[in-house]
Amino acid sequence: MYYCSSAEGEKLVKSVEDTMEKIKRIGPNPIMAEKVSQKTS
């Protein structure tokens, strides 16, 4: 969890970048992928 005040724009950008990197490393949610494939079948 990050705390960024309105005066900490650079800190906000860094926290968003860090979070996006983590999400990309984790990859897609396998449960959601399964649900999507069931709907299209």
VMD Tcl script that builds the backbone (N, CA, C; Angstrom):
set m [mol new atoms 123]
animate dup $m
set s [atomselect $m all]
$s set {name element resname resid chain x y z} {
  {N N MET 1 A 0.845 -1.152 0.000}
  {CA C MET 1 A 0.000 0.000 0.000}
  {C C MET 1 A 0.903 1.231 0.000}
  {N N TYR 2 A 0.493 2.214 -0.752}
  {CA C TYR 2 A 1.263 3.445 -0.860}
  {C C TYR 2 A 0.430 4.614 -0.349}
  {N N TYR 3 A 1.103 5.582 0.243}
  {CA C TYR 3 A 0.454 6.833 0.623}
  {C C TYR 3 A 1.126 7.938 -0.168}
  {N N CYS 4 A 0.337 8.699 -0.897}
  {CA C CYS 4 A 0.859 9.822 -1.662}
  {C C CYS 4 A -0.043 11.024 -1.437}
  {N N SER 5 A 0.539 12.112 -0.980}
  {CA C SER 5 A -0.247 13.334 -0.817}
  {C C SER 5 A -0.336 14.042 -2.167}
  {N N SER 6 A -1.112 15.100 -2.222}
  {CA C SER 6 A -1.293 15.825 -3.479}
  {C C SER 6 A -0.003 16.494 -3.952}
  {N N ALA 7 A 0.959 16.660 -3.074}
  {CA C ALA 7 A 2.226 17.291 -3.436}
  {C C ALA 7 A 3.283 16.284 -3.876}
  {N N GLU 8 A 2.949 15.011 -3.915}
  {CA C GLU 8 A 3.939 13.970 -4.212}
  {C C GLU 8 A 3.649 13.270 -5.537}
  {N N GLY 9 A 3.609 14.056 -6.600}
  {CA C GLY 9 A 3.319 13.501 -7.919}
  {C C GLY 9 A 4.319 12.452 -8.365}
  {N N GLU 10 A 5.598 12.712 -8.143}
  {CA C GLU 10 A 6.632 11.755 -8.550}
  {C C GLU 10 A 6.494 10.439 -7.789}
  {N N LYS 11 A 6.158 10.537 -6.520}
  {CA C LYS 11 A 5.970 9.332 -5.707}
  {C C LYS 11 A 4.772 8.530 -6.225}
  {N N LEU 12 A 3.715 9.227 -6.635}
  {CA C LEU 12 A 2.540 8.556 -7.192}
  {C C LEU 12 A 2.902 7.810 -8.471}
  {N N VAL 13 A 3.638 8.468 -9.344}
  {CA C VAL 13 A 4.055 7.835 -10.599}
  {C C VAL 13 A 4.879 6.583 -10.310}
  {N N LYS 14 A 5.810 6.673 -9.381}
  {CA C LYS 14 A 6.657 5.522 -9.028}
  {C C LYS 14 A 5.820 4.382 -8.462}
  {N N SER 15 A 4.838 4.705 -7.617}
  {CA C SER 15 A 4.008 3.652 -7.031}
  {C C SER 15 A 3.152 2.970 -8.096}
  {N N VAL 16 A 2.654 3.736 -9.063}
  {CA C VAL 16 A 1.864 3.145 -10.149}
  {C C VAL 16 A 2.753 2.259 -11.012}
  {N N GLU 17 A 3.948 2.725 -11.332}
  {CA C GLU 17 A 4.877 1.917 -12.128}
  {C C GLU 17 A 5.230 0.617 -11.413}
  {N N ASP 18 A 5.515 0.692 -10.116}
  {CA C ASP 18 A 5.831 -0.513 -9.338}
  {C C ASP 18 A 4.666 -1.499 -9.354}
  {N N THR 19 A 3.470 -0.982 -9.162}
  {CA C THR 19 A 2.284 -1.840 -9.145}
  {C C THR 19 A 2.073 -2.492 -10.506}
  {N N MET 20 A 2.241 -1.739 -11.580}
  {CA C MET 20 A 2.068 -2.299 -12.921}
  {C C MET 20 A 3.100 -3.394 -13.202}
  {N N GLU 21 A 4.331 -3.202 -12.751}
  {CA C GLU 21 A 5.353 -4.237 -12.923}
  {C C GLU 21 A 4.954 -5.525 -12.208}
  {N N LYS 22 A 4.447 -5.392 -10.993}
  {CA C LYS 22 A 4.010 -6.568 -10.231}
  {C C LYS 22 A 2.870 -7.284 -10.944}
  {N N ILE 23 A 1.927 -6.533 -11.462}
  {CA C ILE 23 A 0.784 -7.127 -12.165}
  {C C ILE 23 A 1.254 -7.860 -13.415}
  {N N LYS 24 A 2.172 -7.261 -14.163}
  {CA C LYS 24 A 2.695 -7.908 -15.371}
  {C C LYS 24 A 3.434 -9.198 -15.031}
  {N N ARG 25 A 4.196 -9.203 -13.920}
  {CA C ARG 25 A 4.917 -10.411 -13.506}
  {C C ARG 25 A 3.967 -11.526 -13.111}
  {N N ILE 26 A 2.894 -11.163 -12.417}
  {CA C ILE 26 A 1.923 -12.161 -11.963}
  {C C ILE 26 A 1.197 -12.776 -13.151}
  {N N GLY 27 A 0.843 -11.955 -14.129}
  {CA C GLY 27 A 0.150 -12.436 -15.314}
  {C C GLY 27 A -1.355 -12.449 -15.121}
  {N N PRO 28 A -2.067 -12.944 -16.128}
  {CA C PRO 28 A -3.527 -12.942 -16.076}
  {C C PRO 28 A -4.073 -13.875 -14.997}
  {N N ASN 29 A -5.251 -13.568 -14.547}
  {CA C ASN 29 A -5.940 -14.370 -13.540}
  {C C ASN 29 A -6.407 -15.670 -14.196}
  {N N PRO 30 A -5.907 -16.829 -13.779}
  {CA C PRO 30 A -6.293 -18.091 -14.420}
  {C C PRO 30 A -7.777 -18.416 -14.240}
  {N N ILE 31 A -8.379 -17.979 -13.166}
  {CA C ILE 31 A -9.805 -18.240 -12.949}
  {C C ILE 31 A -10.630 -17.476 -13.975}
  {N N MET 32 A -10.275 -16.234 -14.223}
  {CA C MET 32 A -11.015 -15.437 -15.205}
  {C C MET 32 A -10.817 -16.002 -16.609}
  {N N ALA 33 A -9.624 -16.462 -16.921}
  {CA C ALA 33 A -9.367 -17.048 -18.234}
  {C C ALA 33 A -10.236 -18.282 -18.436}
  {N N GLU 34 A -10.409 -19.072 -17.387}
  {CA C GLU 34 A -11.249 -20.264 -17.457}
  {C C GLU 34 A -12.703 -19.871 -17.701}
  {N N LYS 35 A -13.185 -18.848 -17.024}
  {CA C LYS 35 A -14.566 -18.397 -17.199}
  {C C LYS 35 A -14.802 -17.896 -18.616}
  {N N VAL 36 A -13.847 -17.158 -19.162}
  {CA C VAL 36 A -13.981 -16.635 -20.517}
  {C C VAL 36 A -14.018 -17.781 -21.514}
  {N N SER 37 A -13.162 -18.790 -21.336}
  {CA C SER 37 A -13.139 -19.914 -22.271}
  {C C SER 37 A -14.426 -20.726 -22.185}
  {N N GLN 38 A -15.042 -20.798 -21.016}
  {CA C GLN 38 A -16.306 -21.514 -20.869}
  {C C GLN 38 A -17.430 -20.775 -21.576}
  {N N LYS 39 A -17.414 -19.454 -21.551}
  {CA C LYS 39 A -18.457 -18.661 -22.199}
  {C C LYS 39 A -18.373 -18.763 -23.710}
  {N N THR 40 A -17.168 -18.872 -24.254}
  {CA C THR 40 A -17.001 -18.922 -25.701}
  {C C THR 40 A -17.171 -20.327 -26.252}
  {N N SER 41 A -17.231 -21.323 -25.409}
  {CA C SER 41 A -17.368 -22.719 -25.863}
  {C C SER 41 A -18.808 -23.071 -26.113}
}
mol reanalyze $m
mol bondsrecalc $m
mol representation Tube
mol addrep $m
